[in-house]
Amino acid sequence: MTGTERAPDGWGCMTDRLIFTPADVDLSRSPLRRGIVDPTYVLGAFNPGLTRLANGNLLLMVRVAEALAEPVVDDHVRAIRWTGTGYVLDAFSLDAVDMSDPRQFEMRGRAQRILGLTSLSWLLPVELDAAGETIVAVHYDAAIEPAASYQQYGVEDARISRINDIWYMTTCSVGAERHGTTLHISRDGLHYDLAGLVLDHQNKDMILFEGRVAGMFLAMTRPLGECYFAYPPDSEFLGGPSINFAASPDALHWRPLAAPGIGARKGAVGAMKVGGGSPPIQTPDGWLTIWHGVEARDRVGIYRSFWALMDADDPTRFLRIEDEMPLIEANPALTAPIAQQMYLPTPVVFTTGMVDMGDDYLVASGEADLACRLTRIDKARFA
């Protein structure tokens, strides 16, 4: 369900489709071949950052979660880890872990929640034509893999913002040292250099506005924690993870802003957890962004996409927050042809990018943590 009311030209009767799936990844060209000889497979090719290149084509920066075909061997579960000289496997006793979540395992008997992964994520640039209908090239030579110890378990969930012909890409870096946000910078939108950590532990889903505000870089962030404080009983909001604002003079050094962002509201369908989605883009009405809300269900939850409009001059002032009617929901019909690869128990759609296509917006999402989904949405939907 998208809320679109017509099928854009060139998309037939469909407004949604999968553009890139696990079968489209050539693992013989994976960076993990530098060390991992055990069989692997693509757990998911999903959550793609989206931008327009200087040549007019579109680029998806696809998260490839590469997993061990046999994670458990000799009563041990194995985790893939990057090192400065290649990739290695670490073994953890099955007696010491809980493997009830299909995406990870949890160490038992720890005062804090300690997780391990049987997959490792790297980023694959996939170039589309200008209309977003055809794959032009898959750029394995420009793939992004871990490059620092704080990324030893992977690089995840790119968001790309083009600001004054420089492309800024935020990613989530996963390691035992940190679970923070890193910044990559590009002069052509395809080849990126790692600029380093910009937000510390578990401040995830950082998305930069596609343009400066009063000369400053502005971002939406989403810090996580183990403890939150309650709102007063008569407040419309619930406690928990929320989307906040931060500002920076150079995109490297960030200061949180005191103004509240998007919080979980009582009665909202996705009130268990909220987080950023697509980088805010400028429209005649203000800054438009798509974000995600999670409904509690099983261990993972149901992920849906919602939207918000912010004032052009002061984006901390919201003109509209739509958290009741989902903009995009998971579409089982899209993944039906690859249903045998599904591993999540609940519906998940996770929006990660949006570009202006004239009369419509083209929105990129991860579908079921499995594949890349493109959705054409008429601009009238945001009126």
C-alpha positions in Angstrom: 0.0 0.0 0.0 1.5 3.3 -1.0 -1.3 5.9 -1.3 -0.5 6.6 -4.9 -3.6 7.0 -7.1 -2.2 6.5 -10.6 0.5 4.6 -12.4 3.3 6.9 -13.7 4.2 6.6 -17.3 6.7 3.8 -17.9 5.6 1.8 -14.9 2.5 0.1 -16.4 -0.1 -0.6 -13.8 2.5 -0.9 -11.0 3.7 1.8 -8.7 6.0 -0.6 -6.8 8.6 -3.1 -7.8 11.8 -4.8 -6.7 14.8 -3.5 -8.6 17.6 -5.5 -7.0 17.5 -8.8 -5.1 20.0 -11.2 -3.6 20.2 -13.1 -6.8 21.7 -10.0 -8.5 24.8 -10.1 -6.3 27.9 -11.8 -7.6 29.6 -13.2 -4.5 32.7 -14.1 -6.4 33.4 -10.4 -6.4 32.6 -9.9 -2.7 35.3 -8.3 -0.5 34.9 -11.3 1.9 36.8 -13.5 -0.6 39.9 -12.0 1.1 39.9 -14.6 3.8 36.5 -16.4 3.9 36.6 -19.7 2.0 33.5 -21.2 3.7 30.4 -21.0 1.6 28.3 -17.8 2.0 25.1 -16.5 0.6 23.3 -13.2 0.4 21.0 -12.9 3.3 19.7 -9.6 1.9 20.4 -6.9 -0.7 18.4 -4.1 0.8 18.1 -0.7 2.5 19.6 1.3 -0.5 20.8 4.8 -0.3 19.5 6.8 -3.3 20.9 9.8 -5.2 21.2 11.3 -8.6 24.6 11.3 -10.2 26.2 14.1 -12.2 25.5 12.2 -15.4 21.7 12.2 -14.7 21.6 8.5 -13.8 20.4 7.3 -10.4 22.5 5.4 -7.9 21.5 2.8 -5.3 24.0 2.2 -2.6 22.8 -1.3 -1.6 23.5 -3.0 1.7 24.7 -6.6 1.0 24.4 -8.7 4.1 26.6 -11.7 3.4 26.0 -14.7 5.7 27.7 -18.0 6.3 25.8 -20.9 4.8 26.6 -23.0 7.9 26.9 -20.6 10.8 26.9 -23.4 13.4 29.8 -25.9 13.3 30.9 -28.3 16.1 28.6 -26.8 18.7 29.8 -23.2 18.0 28.2 -20.3 16.1 30.6 -18.4 14.0 30.8 -14.6 13.3 32.6 -12.9 10.4 35.0 -10.2 11.4 37.1 -7.8 9.4 40.8 -7.3 10.2 43.4 -5.1 8.5 44.7 -8.1 6.6 41.4 -9.7 5.6 38.4 -11.5 7.0 38.3 -14.2 9.8 35.8 -16.3 11.6 35.3 -16.3 15.4 33.6 -19.2 17.2 31.2 -18.8 20.2 29.9 -21.8 22.2 26.2 -22.5 21.5 25.8 -22.8 25.3 26.7 -19.2 25.7 24.3 -17.6 23.1 20.6 -17.2 22.3 19.8 -17.6 18.6 16.1 -16.9 18.6 16.5 -13.8 16.4 17.2 -14.8 12.8 19.4 -11.8 12.2 21.8 -12.2 15.1 22.8 -14.1 18.3 22.8 -12.7 21.9 25.4 -13.5 24.5 23.8 -15.1 27.6 24.5 -14.0 31.2 25.8 -10.5 30.4 24.8 -7.4 32.4 24.4 -5.6 29.1 22.9 -6.9 25.9 25.8 -8.1 23.8 25.1 -9.2 20.2 26.9 -11.1 17.5 26.3 -11.5 13.8 26.5 -14.5 11.4 26.5 -12.1 8.5 28.6 -9.1 7.6 27.3 -6.1 5.6 29.1 -4.2 2.9 27.8 -1.6 0.4 27.4 -2.1 -3.4 26.8 0.8 -5.8 24.2 -0.1 -8.4 23.7 2.5 -11.2 20.2 2.9 -12.7 19.2 4.9 -15.8 17.7 8.4 -15.2 14.2 7.0 -15.0 15.1 4.4 -12.4 13.8 1.6 -14.6 16.9 -0.2 -15.7 20.2 -1.3 -14.1 23.0 0.2 -16.0 26.0 -1.1 -14.1 26.9 -2.8 -10.8 30.1 -1.1 -9.6 32.0 -3.8 -7.6 35.2 -1.8 -8.0 33.6 1.0 -5.9 32.1 -1.3 -3.2 32.5 0.0 0.4 33.7 -2.5 3.0 35.0 -2.1 6.5 38.2 -0.1 6.8 38.6 0.5 10.5 38.3 -1.5 13.7 35.0 0.2 14.6 33.6 -1.4 11.4 34.8 -4.9 12.1 31.3 -6.4 11.8 30.1 -4.4 8.9 28.9 -1.2 7.2 25.1 -0.8 7.0 22.2 1.3 5.7 23.6 4.2 3.6 21.8 7.5 3.3 23.1 9.9 0.6 22.6 13.7 0.5 23.9 15.8 -2.4 24.8 19.3 -1.1 26.4 21.8 -3.5 27.7 19.0 -5.8 29.3 17.1 -3.0 27.8 13.8 -1.9 27.6 13.1 1.8 26.8 9.5 2.8 26.1 8.4 6.3 26.3 4.8 7.3 26.0 2.7 10.5 29.3 1.1 11.4 29.2 -2.0 13.6 32.0 -3.2 15.8 32.8 -4.3 19.3 34.2 -0.8 20.0 31.3 1.2 18.6 27.9 1.0 17.0 27.9 4.5 15.6 27.5 6.7 12.5 30.2 7.2 10.0 30.5 9.7 7.1 31.7 9.1 3.6 32.3 11.9 1.1 32.3 11.8 -2.7 33.0 14.3 -5.5 31.2 12.2 -8.1 28.5 10.4 -6.1 30.0 7.0 -6.9 33.4 6.8 -5.3 33.4 7.6 -1.6 36.2 8.3 0.9 35.7 7.4 4.6 35.8 10.7 6.7 35.4 8.8 10.0 33.0 8.6 12.9 30.6 11.5 13.4 28.2 10.2 16.0 29.0 7.9 18.8 27.6 4.7 20.1 24.0 3.7 19.0 23.2 7.1 17.5 21.7 5.6 14.3 19.7 6.6 11.3 21.5 9.9 10.8 20.3 11.7 7.7 21.6 15.0 6.4 19.3 17.6 4.9 20.0 18.1 1.2 21.0 21.7 1.6 22.3 23.9 4.3 20.1 25.9 6.6 21.4 29.3 7.6 24.8 28.3 6.4 24.9 25.1 8.6 24.6 21.4 7.8 21.5 20.0 9.5 20.7 16.4 10.3 18.1 14.2 11.9 19.5 11.6 14.3 18.1 8.8 16.4 20.1 7.8 19.5 19.2 4.6 21.3 19.5 3.7 24.9 18.4 1.3 27.6 16.5 3.8 29.7 14.0 6.6 28.9 12.0 8.9 31.1 8.2 9.1 31.1 6.2 12.0 29.7 3.6 13.5 32.1 0.3 11.4 32.0 -1.5 14.0 30.1 1.1 14.3 27.3 0.3 13.1 23.8 3.8 11.4 23.6 5.2 8.2 24.9 8.8 7.7 26.1 11.3 5.9 24.0 13.5 6.3 20.9 12.9 9.5 18.9 14.2 11.5 16.0 16.3 14.5 17.0 18.1 17.4 15.3 21.8 18.2 15.1 23.7 21.0 13.4 27.3 21.2 12.1 29.6 23.8 10.4 31.4 21.1 8.4 29.4 17.9 8.5 32.0 16.4 10.8 31.5 18.0 14.1 27.9 17.9 15.3 26.0 19.6 18.1 22.5 18.3 19.2 19.7 20.9 19.0 17.4 21.4 21.9 14.3 21.5 19.8 12.3 18.2 19.8 12.0 16.2 16.6 9.6 13.3 15.9 8.6 11.3 18.9 6.4 8.3 19.5 2.8 9.6 19.9 0.1 7.8 21.9 -2.2 6.0 19.5 0.2 6.1 16.5 0.5 2.8 14.7 4.3 2.8 14.9 4.8 4.0 18.4 7.2 1.3 19.6 10.1 3.0 17.9 10.7 5.8 15.3 13.7 6.6 13.2 14.9 8.5 10.2 14.4 7.3 6.6 15.0 9.5 3.6 17.3 12.6 3.7 15.0 15.7 3.8 14.6 17.3 0.4 13.6 20.9 -0.4 10.1 21.4 -1.9 8.1 24.5 -2.5 6.2 23.8 0.8 9.3 23.1 3.0 11.5 20.2 3.8 10.0 16.8 3.1 11.2 13.6 4.7 10.0 10.0 5.0 10.7 8.2 8.4 9.9 4.9 9.9 7.7 3.8 12.8 7.7 0.3 14.3 4.7 -1.5 15.7 5.5 -4.1 18.4 5.0 -7.6 17.0 7.2 -10.7 17.7 10.9 -9.9 18.2 11.4 -7.7 15.2 8.2 -5.6 14.9 6.3 -4.3 11.9 8.1 -1.5 10.1 6.1 1.1 8.1 7.0 4.4 6.4 5.4 7.8 7.3 6.2 11.4 6.3 6.8 14.8 7.7 7.0 18.4 6.3 9.2 21.0 8.0 9.5 24.7 7.7 11.9 25.9 4.9 13.7 28.4 7.2 13.4 26.6 10.5 13.1 22.9 10.0 12.7 22.3 13.8 9.2 23.7 13.2 7.0 21.0 11.8 4.2 21.9 9.4 2.8 18.3 9.3 3.7 15.0 10.8 1.8 12.1 9.3 2.0 9.2 11.8 -1.5 7.7 11.4 -1.9 6.6 7.8 1.3 4.8 6.5 2.8 6.1 3.3 4.4 2.8 2.5 3.8 -0.6 3.9 5.4 -4.0 3.2 4.0 -5.6 0.1 4.1 -9.4 0.2 3.2 -9.6 -3.5 6.6 -8.1 -4.3 8.6 -10.8 -2.5 6.3 -13.7 -3.4 8.7 -14.9 -6.2 11.6 -15.1 -3.7 9.5 -16.1 -0.7 11.7 -19.1 0.0 14.4 -16.6 1.0 12.3 -14.8 3.6 13.6 -15.0 7.2 11.7 -12.3 9.1 8.5 -13.2 10.8 6.8 -9.7 10.5 6.3 -7.3 7.6 9.2 -4.8 7.2 9.6 -1.9 4.8 12.5 0.5 5.6 12.8 3.7 3.4 16.3 5.0 2.8 16.1 7.5 -0.1 14.0 9.8 -2.2 14.6 11.8 -5.4 12.4 14.3 -7.3 11.2 12.9 -10.6 9.1 15.9 -11.7 5.4 15.0 -11.1 6.4 12.2 -8.7 8.9 11.2 -6.1 10.9 8.0 -6.5 11.4 6.4 -3.1 13.9 3.6 -2.4 13.3 1.2 0.5 14.4 -2.1 1.8 11.6 -4.7 1.5 11.6 -7.4 4.2 15.3 -6.9 4.9 15.7 -8.9 1.7 15.6 -6.8 -1.5 15.5 -3.2 -2.9 12.1 -1.7 -3.6 11.3 1.4 -5.7 8.0 3.2 -5.2 6.7 6.0 -7.4 4.5 8.4 -5.4 2.5 11.3 -6.9 3.4 14.6 -5.3 -0.3 15.2 -4.7 -0.1 12.6 -2.0 1.8 15.1 0.2 -0.8 17.9 -0.1 
